[in-house]
Amino acid sequence: MKSRSFWPFLIILVILLSAAWGWMESNWSRRFYSDAGRLTHEESRSFEISRRKVQYGEGGLHASCEKKYCVRGSKCVINKETDKPECRCIDNCKPSYMPVCGSDGKFYENHCELHRASCLQRKKIYIIHSKDCFFKGETCTMAQYSQLKGILLDLQSHHQRQQTQSREDRTQKRFLVEDMFNHLDIDGDGHLSSPELAQLMKRKDLEDDFLDCTPENLLQFDDYNNDGYLNLPELYTAFQVVQLTLPEDQMVSMTTVTVGLSTVLTCAIHGPLRPPIIWKRNGVTLNFLDLEDINDFGEDDSLYITKVTTIHMGNYTCHAYGYEELYQTHILQVNVPPVIRVYPETQAQEPGISASLKCHAEGIPNPKISWLKNGIGITPKSSKQLMLLANGSELHISSVRYEDTGAYTCIAKNDVGVDEDISSLFIEDSARKTLANILWREEGLCVGNMFYVFADDGITIIQPNDCEIQRHIKPNDRVFTSYAEICPRVEGENIQFCLWASAVNVRDKYIYVTQPKWNRIMILDIQTQKVIQALAVDPLPVKLHYDKSHDQVWLLSWVDMEKSHPTLQVIPEASTGENLHIIHTHLDGMDDYFIPTTNLIINHIRFGFIFNKSKSEVHKIDLETVALIKTISFKNYSCLPQAMAYTHLGGYLFIQCKMNTSILITPQLIIDSVTDSVIGPNSDVSGTPYISPDGRYLVSTEEHSGRIRVQAITVQGEIKLIYDLQTTIQISDLTFLSSFTEGNQYYIYATSHLQTDVLFVELSTGKMDILKNLKDPIKSKDWPWSSYNRIIQDSGLFGQYLITPAKDSLFIINGRQNTLRCEVSGIKRGNTVVWVGDV
């Protein structure tokens, strides 16, 4: 043996503390960080998003240093010139000796010095969990020390006459180390001394096998408390025997946070030499994704989520790297204060007429609704003629009197907030033209609450309550600004008729509608009920969507019927109706696009999606910049996207896959919009997905089989099957109507592309009914613009009517009574319908 000098106390302390952080040997270190690099390469975003570890004030602006988080190695200071908080590298660290090795190969006296260097050099320097940098210049190298410990384990295994199949068997290794300790502890005092370790060397006579290392090096490098002895925990540490614990009552942790705030999820897995914590959401590792709003935070590897929204709700799991079998589940629930709408805001009625005041409230948990009249609480017993319906969502007065005039306040309250709004009721004699009557009419109700139907013979405006045609705009009527005909006569055709494909309501001010035959969009002013402008677009405009968040109308044009080169165009500032222009995007090669809709809770949408039905992928686009963000591939699932739906609860996107000839039914796929990752099939659910307006229900319809599956999305972000229905309806289109008997519930109505019946389902119970014999639908060959050859259009948040076209007429359905209201004859190919009102 070569002689070796004793290390000074300082070096021992270095080794002591490095071992505490260096929980694995260099071979593990290389494996972990090579895995980290691989994950970073494979799973990181293709674009850079700067991390926003900042807490925001109520106004959305930076508040002060108290609410600004700076990365480790930096601190927040107030810039004297701008008077705003900013992060700057710290000048110096507190003197402490807790040595660590950096990923740059350098030795740092403590963690603070490493993070400060990372800040100053503007590059990421992380802690290398290895002892290599402490062994530089030593006779006993790290590799030889590792070899020594391996030989000791082999000797102990041989001593027990047990051959271990794998040194990675953690349980086996623990028993070997424990038996080794008991074997070496000759005096049985619970400590291994230098003489006891030296006896091992003499007894085995393996001096040459150990090269430049001896068993006494265990005492030199792994005596963490520096007492000159090794106890059993120190020997466990030397051989990387990791003992992790997770209290049984913390296997599942529930965290509730209010939307807009920040939250920290801390992993409860503990133990000596605990490896780094890995966080996952829906099976996708979060640690290396560099997400905008989710980051690793703190020395304890907690997960920090800034400005929580409803898409963040769901399950998060944490486990120590390499110890996946022991994991903790964090269930994150996001509460949302109530948001309400009342309808109507103002109404005037004559004595003896019934009146209804409606209040729709959304929030998490579901809000409870109460009413005040002129500041005094209302109860159902306060008047025989007054009723509260659908859990208070509707206040119905059966026969109004003059004394019922007043301001009715709807109040919605849940655990995290309250919202209120006023609906005014005036009871006036019809002969008296009071201010109330004048205001009521000037609000536009004379042109609101109407169905606008675009058919062969022009535009028909229908009042559903009385089944009256309020106005008919003919094909030869003129555009107000250009005086051109609304639907010009085509040479060679005997009859002058219109051809429409898609229409959207733009804030109850305008209706945009496409005319594929004339390669243009017509703009109808709702207040005057006149077509005011024609806007030339790319050939064959077939699909419109109004993005309320950015006041943009998105337009898909096929260019030709073979869809050889579809184009996507955007009309900004659509609600102004003035100086309109077209933005041609560079997003080529798409067949279709999908933009989620807003609701009371979610009033801003950031991203949309485009897809090509011949490629197994979708493209994510930024709606504000109209730029491609990234591509999400479905190649592993052989899915060609056909349709999409989105719920803000958990941020899930549901993808309908195109029917495969070899596989009759292809399950839907689910994308987690937090990580932009495909998290797998939606169980065995297939068909076209539809999401209820509040995001709580997913209804999936199989067109050919008539099968309907209804799933609930819980406020914890779970997707649960409620029931499975088998119908005889081959569904073309489906829509939701608010329940008139139960708050926060819906009915669904569905039409068939072949049959005359309309399907009704009460969503909360699965109760079904059929409205029969509504005449034959438009033939698919006469409606090439989409697969919805028989649409069904609801009448908005507070409406009770629906409309669906047949080949030569329209049918209006009374949803409150679930009966056919009337048929409007003489309207051919009226498959483009817009509802105007109650917005």
Disulfide bonds with the S-S distance in Angstrom:
Cys65-Cys76 2.09
Cys70-Cys87 1.95
Cys89-Cys119 1.93
Cys93-Cys112 2.13
Cys101-Cys133 1.55
Cys140-Cys213 1.84
Cys267-Cys318 2.16
Cys359-Cys410 1.97
Cys467-Cys822 1.80
Cys487-Cys498 1.87
Cys639-Cys657 2.01
